[in-house]
Amino acid sequence: MRVAGVSIPKEKKINVALTYIYGIGRTTADNILTVAKVDPDTRVKDLSQDQEDTIRTIIEKQHKTEGDLRREITSNIKRLKDIKAYRGVRHAKRLPVRGQRTKRNTRTIRGNKRGMATSGKKPAAQKT
């Protein structure tokens, strides 16, 4: 089954499989299945064609997903950078944006640079 340009795994339950689409999490997936009147424990391979079409139309009409959502998020960040808002400056400097401390524990945004520190290490063995 393909929804919003994404192939959904056939062996998983439909409420988990929908989370493979960018912009749909567990809560949104459960809401979509409630509107479509589909049991969340149903496997993707067991869905009827009508159920697949219903889910597909609900996602396409009511939810922004994949490329459109990525484009909107990118444009929002670009707008913050252009107006030189605090959050935009943080994005530009590749630092945490939402108030986290930066003395430690910012490895996700700054990258793992812990292997770069060389002070206190033994010198490499001499080549003979």
C-alpha positions in Angstrom: 0.0 0.0 0.0 1.3 3.4 -0.9 0.1 6.6 0.8 1.4 10.1 0.2 4.3 8.6 -1.9 5.5 6.3 0.9 5.3 2.5 0.8 3.8 1.2 4.0 5.1 -2.2 5.4 2.5 -4.9 4.9 3.2 -7.0 8.0 2.7 -4.3 10.6 -0.5 -3.2 12.2 -2.1 -0.2 10.4 -1.8 2.2 13.3 2.0 1.6 13.5 2.4 1.5 9.7 0.9 4.9 9.2 3.6 6.4 11.3 6.1 5.7 8.5 4.6 8.7 6.8 6.4 12.0 7.7 4.0 14.1 9.6 1.8 11.3 11.1 2.5 10.1 14.6 0.7 7.6 16.8 -2.1 9.9 17.9 -2.8 11.2 14.4 -2.8 7.6 13.0 -5.3 6.6 15.6 -7.5 9.6 14.8 -7.4 8.8 11.0 -8.4 5.2 11.7 -11.3 6.3 14.0 -12.6 8.5 11.2 -12.1 5.8 8.6 -13.8 3.2 11.0 -10.9 0.8 10.7 -9.7 -1.4 13.6 -6.2 -0.3 14.6 -5.1 -3.9 15.2 -5.7 -4.8 11.6 -2.6 -5.7 9.6 -2.0 -3.7 6.4 -2.1 -6.8 4.2 -5.6 -7.6 5.6 -7.2 -4.2 4.6 -9.8 -4.2 1.9 -9.4 -1.9 -1.1 -12.2 0.4 0.2 -10.5 0.8 3.5 -7.2 1.6 1.8 -8.9 4.2 -0.4 -10.7 5.8 2.6 -7.5 6.1 4.6 -5.6 7.5 1.6 -8.3 10.2 1.0 -8.4 11.2 4.6 -4.6 11.7 4.8 -4.5 13.6 1.5 -7.4 15.9 2.2 -7.0 16.6 6.0 -3.3 16.3 6.8 -0.2 18.0 5.5 2.5 15.3 5.0 5.9 14.5 3.4 7.1 17.1 0.9 4.6 19.8 1.7 5.2 19.6 5.4 9.0 19.6 5.0 8.8 22.6 2.7 6.7 24.5 5.2 9.0 23.7 8.1 12.0 24.8 6.0 10.4 28.0 5.0 9.4 28.8 8.6 13.1 28.3 9.7 14.2 30.5 6.8 11.8 33.2 7.8 13.1 33.2 11.3 16.7 33.5 10.0 15.8 36.3 7.6 14.2 38.4 10.3 17.1 37.6 12.7 14.8 36.3 15.4 16.5 34.7 18.4 15.3 31.2 17.3 16.5 31.9 13.7 20.0 32.9 15.0 20.1 29.7 17.0 19.2 27.7 13.9 21.9 29.5 11.9 24.6 28.7 14.5 23.4 25.1 14.8 22.7 25.4 18.5 19.6 24.2 20.5 16.6 26.4 19.8 14.2 25.6 22.6 16.1 26.7 25.7 18.2 23.7 26.5 21.5 24.2 28.2 24.6 24.1 26.0 27.5 23.5 28.4 26.7 19.8 28.1 24.1 17.5 26.5 23.7 19.1 23.1 25.2 16.3 21.2 22.1 15.8 18.9 22.4 19.2 17.3 26.1 19.8 17.6 27.3 16.3 16.6 29.4 13.9 18.5 32.7 15.7 19.0 33.7 13.8 22.2 36.4 11.9 20.4 38.2 15.1 19.3 39.7 16.0 22.7 43.4 15.0 22.9 44.7 16.5 26.1 45.7 13.9 28.7 46.0 11.1 26.2 49.1 9.0 25.8 51.1 9.9 22.7 50.8 7.4 19.8 53.4 4.7 19.7 56.6 5.6 17.8 57.1 4.1 14.4 60.3 2.1 14.1 
